[in-house]
Amino acid sequence: MKIKPLFDRIVIKKVEEKATTLSGIVLPDSAKEKPQMAEVIAVGPGGLIDGKEVVMQIKVGDKILYSKYAGSDFKIDGEELTVLRQSDVLAVVEE
């Protein structure tokens, strides 16, 4: 299934954190924090939003940091995806 977000929305796939600490302790899922880094899967076209022209700064393939409680989570074809607005993105991670 292909997803095409509308307006200034983007679709992201969360990047999983490591399950062990630097000292080798294995963390259960309940002890992990919700990841805030993700890879962009799809980007909307932007356009006129609330009377203002929005130009998309994010592109497919970018790794981003986003607000902790931003977006809506969905499960599509067995994958956990989140749809959020471009304004919820805090930074693009460059490696």
C-alpha positions as CSV (number, residue, x, y, z in Angstrom):
1,M,0.0,0.0,0.0
2,K,1.3,3.5,-0.9
3,I,0.6,6.5,1.4
4,K,0.4,10.0,0.0
5,P,0.1,12.6,2.8
6,L,-1.9,15.8,2.2
7,F,-0.9,19.4,2.7
8,D,2.0,19.9,5.1
9,R,1.9,16.4,6.6
10,I,4.7,13.9,6.5
11,V,4.7,10.1,7.2
12,I,7.6,8.8,9.3
13,K,8.9,5.4,10.5
14,K,10.4,5.4,13.9
15,V,14.0,4.4,14.3
16,E,14.3,1.8,17.0
17,E,16.7,2.4,19.9
18,K,19.2,-0.2,21.1
19,A,17.8,-2.7,23.6
20,T,21.0,-2.8,25.6
21,T,22.8,-0.1,27.6
22,L,26.5,0.7,27.2
23,S,27.3,-1.5,30.2
24,G,25.4,-4.5,28.5
25,I,22.1,-4.4,30.5
26,V,19.2,-5.5,28.3
27,L,16.2,-3.2,28.6
28,P,12.7,-4.5,28.3
29,D,10.2,-2.7,26.0
30,S,8.4,-1.2,29.1
31,A,11.6,0.6,30.2
32,K,12.4,2.2,26.8
33,E,11.3,5.8,26.0
34,K,9.2,6.5,23.0
35,P,11.7,7.1,20.1
36,Q,11.9,10.7,18.8
37,M,14.1,10.0,15.8
38,A,12.5,8.8,12.6
39,E,13.0,8.3,8.9
40,V,10.7,10.2,6.5
41,I,8.7,7.8,4.3
42,A,6.4,10.3,2.4
43,V,6.0,14.0,2.2
44,G,2.9,16.1,1.3
45,P,2.9,18.8,-1.3
46,G,2.7,21.8,1.0
47,G,0.6,24.7,-0.3
48,L,-1.8,27.2,1.2
49,I,-2.4,26.2,4.9
50,D,-4.5,28.5,7.1
51,G,-3.9,31.4,4.7
52,K,-0.1,31.0,4.6
53,E,2.0,29.5,1.9
54,V,3.9,26.4,3.3
55,V,7.0,25.2,1.5
56,M,8.1,21.7,2.5
57,Q,11.6,21.7,4.0
58,I,11.6,17.9,4.7
59,K,12.2,15.3,1.9
60,V,11.8,11.6,1.7
61,G,14.8,9.7,3.3
62,D,15.6,12.5,5.8
63,K,16.2,11.4,9.4
64,I,14.4,13.8,11.8
65,L,13.9,14.6,15.4
66,Y,10.2,15.4,16.3
67,S,8.1,16.5,19.2
68,K,7.5,13.7,21.8
69,Y,3.7,13.5,21.6
70,A,3.3,14.7,18.0
71,G,1.3,13.0,15.3
72,S,-1.0,10.1,15.0
73,D,0.2,6.5,14.9
74,F,-1.1,3.9,12.4
75,K,-0.3,0.3,11.5
76,I,-0.3,-0.2,7.7
77,D,0.8,-3.5,6.1
78,G,2.3,-4.5,9.5
79,E,4.4,-1.4,9.8
80,E,4.1,1.2,12.6
81,L,3.9,4.6,10.9
82,T,3.2,8.1,12.2
83,V,1.6,11.0,10.4
84,L,2.5,14.5,11.6
85,R,2.8,18.1,10.5
86,Q,6.0,19.5,9.2
87,S,5.8,22.1,12.1
88,D,6.2,19.2,14.6
89,V,9.7,18.4,13.2
90,L,12.4,19.9,15.5
91,A,15.5,19.1,13.4
92,V,16.9,17.2,10.4
93,V,19.8,14.9,11.5
94,E,22.8,14.9,9.2
95,E,25.3,12.1,9.4
